[in-house]
Amino acid sequence: MPKPDLDSAYALGDAKETKEFYADWADTYDESFAEARGYASPREVARVFRAAEGNNAPVLDIGAGTGLLGEAMQGTVIDALDLSPEMLEVARGKGVYRNLMTGDLTGPLDIPSESYGGLVSTGTFTHGHVGAVCLPELWRIARPDALFVCTVIADVLDSAGFGSALAQMVARGQITPVSFHEFDIYDKPGGDHGTDKALIMQFRKCG
């Protein structure tokens, strides 16, 4: 198993490898990654989500990990979904989620249709992680007019099929046109990846 760090995370393969990797990283993730790098994605997603108008609760945090986004969205009724039980145990200790669920975004989710008024994610749609195969299932569990606010690495938008999948969903009238917001992923610019940028995708389910 590779050493838990950002480059290793970007090189992950299948769900089994990803699950084992984050089991090893769970206890030190917040300190060794989020705090060390000044991980800004949770704050930025929470800011964009709160700026949107509408009845967007309850919210599902997709790939919630250790609950960094849940912390940034305190005061919102929010549930957590992640592949890693170990990461979710860390999130549980923060007391910010209503429910915590394990699940694989590449397959069917054990969640009723039209359960959520908002879906948020940070750090899940990136290198070595989940591609656009997850979008139909996320659309299914979202209720009409649900707000999606999720980060994506710019080149993954194309390489993992998000761009074409989202364009088709817009063309079919399944979602509204997508707005993109570029931001700096890290507040601390030193070291590898310190100046990396990402996009926040914002759209709603039509219905």
C-alpha positions as CSV (number, residue, x, y, z in Angstrom):
1,M,0.0,0.0,0.0
2,P,1.5,3.4,-1.0
3,K,2.3,6.0,1.6
4,P,-0.8,8.2,2.3
5,D,-0.2,11.5,0.5
6,L,-1.7,13.6,-2.3
7,D,0.3,12.1,-5.1
8,S,-0.5,8.5,-4.0
9,A,-4.2,9.5,-3.8
10,Y,-4.1,10.8,-7.3
11,A,-2.7,7.5,-8.6
12,L,-5.4,5.2,-7.0
13,G,-7.0,2.5,-9.1
14,D,-10.1,0.5,-8.2
15,A,-12.5,0.8,-5.2
16,K,-10.6,-1.9,-3.2
17,E,-7.3,0.0,-3.4
18,T,-9.0,3.3,-2.6
19,K,-10.8,1.8,0.4
20,E,-7.5,0.4,1.8
21,F,-5.6,3.6,1.1
22,Y,-8.1,5.8,3.0
23,A,-8.3,3.3,5.9
24,D,-4.6,3.9,6.4
25,W,-4.9,7.7,6.1
26,A,-8.0,8.3,8.1
27,D,-6.4,9.1,11.5
28,T,-3.9,11.5,10.2
29,Y,-5.7,13.0,7.1
30,D,-6.8,16.2,8.8
31,E,-3.4,17.1,10.2
32,S,-1.1,15.8,7.5
33,F,-3.1,17.0,4.5
34,A,-5.9,19.5,5.3
35,E,-4.1,21.5,8.0
36,A,-0.6,21.2,6.5
37,R,-1.7,22.5,3.1
38,G,-4.5,24.9,4.1
39,Y,-7.1,22.9,2.2
40,A,-9.6,25.5,1.1
41,S,-12.1,23.4,-0.9
42,P,-14.6,22.8,2.0
43,R,-14.8,26.5,2.8
44,E,-15.3,27.4,-0.9
45,V,-18.0,24.8,-1.6
46,A,-19.9,25.9,1.6
47,R,-19.6,29.6,0.4
48,V,-21.0,28.9,-3.0
49,F,-23.8,26.6,-1.7
50,R,-24.9,29.2,0.9
51,A,-25.0,32.0,-1.7
52,A,-27.6,30.1,-3.8
53,E,-31.2,30.7,-3.0
54,G,-33.8,28.0,-2.5
55,N,-34.9,25.2,-0.1
56,N,-31.8,23.0,-0.4
57,A,-32.0,20.8,2.7
58,P,-31.4,18.1,3.6
59,V,-28.0,17.9,2.0
60,L,-25.8,14.9,1.1
61,D,-22.0,15.2,1.3
62,I,-20.7,13.0,-1.4
63,G,-17.3,11.4,-0.5
64,A,-17.5,13.1,2.9
65,G,-14.2,11.6,4.2
66,T,-13.3,13.0,7.6
67,G,-16.1,15.6,7.6
68,L,-14.2,18.7,6.6
69,L,-17.1,19.9,4.4
70,G,-19.6,19.0,7.0
71,E,-17.8,21.2,9.5
72,A,-17.8,24.1,7.0
73,M,-21.5,23.7,6.5
74,Q,-22.5,23.5,10.2
75,G,-26.1,24.7,10.7
76,T,-27.3,22.7,7.6
77,V,-29.1,19.4,7.9
78,I,-26.5,17.2,6.2
79,D,-25.7,13.5,5.8
80,A,-22.3,11.9,4.9
81,L,-21.6,9.3,2.3
82,D,-18.2,7.7,1.8
83,L,-16.5,4.5,0.6
84,S,-14.3,4.4,3.7
85,P,-15.8,3.4,7.1
86,E,-12.6,4.6,8.8
87,M,-12.8,8.1,7.4
88,L,-16.5,8.2,8.4
89,E,-15.6,7.3,12.0
90,V,-13.4,10.3,12.1
91,A,-16.3,12.4,10.7
92,R,-18.7,10.9,13.3
93,G,-16.5,12.3,16.1
94,K,-17.1,15.9,14.8
95,G,-20.9,15.6,15.4
96,V,-21.9,17.6,12.3
97,Y,-23.8,14.9,10.3
98,R,-27.3,13.7,10.8
99,N,-26.5,10.3,9.3
100,L,-23.3,8.6,8.0
101,M,-23.5,6.0,5.2
102,T,-20.9,3.8,3.5
103,G,-21.4,3.5,-0.3
104,D,-19.6,3.1,-3.6
105,L,-20.4,6.0,-6.0
106,T,-19.6,3.8,-9.0
107,G,-22.6,1.6,-8.4
108,P,-26.2,1.8,-7.0
109,L,-26.7,3.6,-3.8
110,D,-29.0,2.3,-1.0
111,I,-30.8,5.7,-0.8
112,P,-34.4,6.3,-1.9
113,S,-35.0,8.4,-4.9
114,E,-35.5,12.2,-4.5
115,S,-34.2,12.2,-0.9
116,Y,-32.0,15.3,-1.0
117,G,-32.5,19.0,-1.8
118,G,-28.7,19.6,-2.0
119,L,-25.6,17.5,-3.0
120,V,-22.1,18.8,-2.2
121,S,-18.7,17.3,-2.7
122,T,-15.1,18.3,-2.4
123,G,-12.0,16.3,-3.4
124,T,-14.1,13.3,-4.8
125,F,-14.1,14.1,-8.5
126,T,-10.3,14.2,-9.0
127,H,-7.4,12.1,-10.3
128,G,-7.7,8.4,-9.3
129,H,-11.2,8.8,-7.8
130,V,-14.8,8.8,-9.2
131,G,-15.7,9.6,-12.7
132,A,-19.0,10.7,-14.4
133,V,-20.4,7.2,-14.0
134,C,-21.8,8.4,-10.7
135,L,-24.0,11.3,-12.2
136,P,-27.2,9.3,-13.1
137,E,-27.4,7.8,-9.6
138,L,-26.8,11.2,-7.9
139,W,-29.5,12.7,-10.2
140,R,-31.8,9.9,-9.0
141,I,-31.5,10.6,-5.3
142,A,-31.8,14.4,-5.8
143,R,-35.3,15.9,-5.6
144,P,-36.5,18.3,-8.3
145,D,-34.7,21.7,-8.0
146,A,-32.0,20.1,-5.9
147,L,-28.8,22.2,-5.8
148,F,-25.4,20.5,-6.8
149,V,-22.2,22.2,-5.7
150,C,-19.2,20.0,-6.3
151,T,-15.5,20.5,-7.0
152,V,-13.7,18.9,-9.9
153,I,-10.1,19.1,-11.1
154,A,-10.1,20.8,-14.5
155,D,-8.5,18.1,-16.6
156,V,-10.6,15.4,-14.9
157,L,-13.6,17.3,-16.2
158,D,-12.7,16.0,-19.6
159,S,-10.6,12.8,-18.9
160,A,-13.2,11.3,-16.5
161,G,-16.1,12.2,-18.8
162,F,-17.8,14.9,-16.7
163,G,-17.9,17.5,-19.4
164,S,-19.7,15.4,-22.0
165,A,-22.0,13.7,-19.4
166,L,-23.1,17.1,-18.0
167,A,-23.7,18.5,-21.5
168,Q,-25.9,15.6,-22.3
169,M,-27.9,16.0,-19.1
170,V,-28.4,19.7,-19.9
171,A,-29.5,18.8,-23.5
172,R,-32.0,16.3,-22.1
173,G,-33.5,18.8,-19.7
174,Q,-32.3,16.9,-16.7
175,I,-30.2,19.7,-15.2
176,T,-29.8,23.4,-15.6
177,P,-26.7,24.8,-17.4
178,V,-23.6,24.4,-15.3
179,S,-21.8,27.4,-13.7
180,F,-18.1,27.0,-13.0
181,H,-16.2,28.9,-10.3
182,E,-12.3,28.6,-10.3
183,F,-10.5,28.8,-7.0
184,D,-7.1,28.0,-5.3
185,I,-7.3,24.6,-3.7
186,Y,-4.8,25.4,-1.0
187,D,-4.2,28.5,1.2
188,K,-0.5,27.5,1.7
189,P,1.1,27.8,-1.8
190,G,4.5,26.1,-0.9
191,G,5.5,22.6,-2.0
192,D,4.1,20.3,-4.6
193,H,0.6,21.2,-5.8
194,G,0.6,24.4,-3.7
195,T,-0.6,26.5,-6.6
196,D,-3.1,24.0,-7.9
197,K,-6.6,25.3,-8.9
198,A,-9.9,23.5,-9.2
199,L,-13.4,24.2,-10.4
200,I,-16.7,24.3,-8.5
201,M,-19.6,23.0,-10.6
202,Q,-22.9,24.5,-9.7
203,F,-26.3,23.3,-11.2
204,R,-29.8,22.2,-10.3
205,K,-31.9,19.2,-11.1
206,C,-34.7,20.1,-13.4
207,G,-38.2,18.8,-12.6
